[in-house]
Amino acid sequence: MSYATPSGAGNQKETPTMIAASKVNGSRVCNAAGEALGSIHDVMLDKQSGHVTYAVMSFGGFLGIGEKYHPLPWHKLTYNEAYDAYVVNLDKRILEDAPSYGTSEIFDWSANRHNIDEYYGSTKPPLM
C-alpha cells in the first residue's frame, strides 16, 4: 500500500516506512504517555550517507517567544500511529536541561554534536 502526499510541485507516493521530509517538519513530538513536548522544526541529514542524524525539536515558549530548539538523536524517536506523533521517551525536565539554542542564536553543530550525543546517552557513533 502507498500513500499520496502533497509535496510542493506534485504528489509523492509514500510507504508505511517512508515519509517526505517536508511532512516531518511540524510533526508533533510527545512522550511515551502521549503528552505533547513540542514539534519537529527541522531534520539534520548526514551529507555523505543521506541518513537523518538529528531531529531539531521546538520546545517551550508561547507564540514563538522563549521558544528553544533541541537537537535530538533521530534514533531516540519512534513514530506512533495512535498518537500521530513521534515519541521520545523523555520527560520535560530532561529536555529543559538538554543542549539547545534560541531562535536568534547560531548553533555550531561541529562543536556541539558530542555534547548532544553524550547528554542523551547515544550509543550510535556519529556519522562523519
Secondary structure, DSSP 4 states (H G I P E B T S, - for coil): --EEEE-SSSEEEE-TT---HHHHTT-EEE-TT--EEEEEEEEEE-TTT--EEEEEEEES-BTTBT-EEEEEEGGGEEEETTTTEEEE---HHHHHTSS-EETTSPP-HHHHHHHHHHHTT--SPPP-
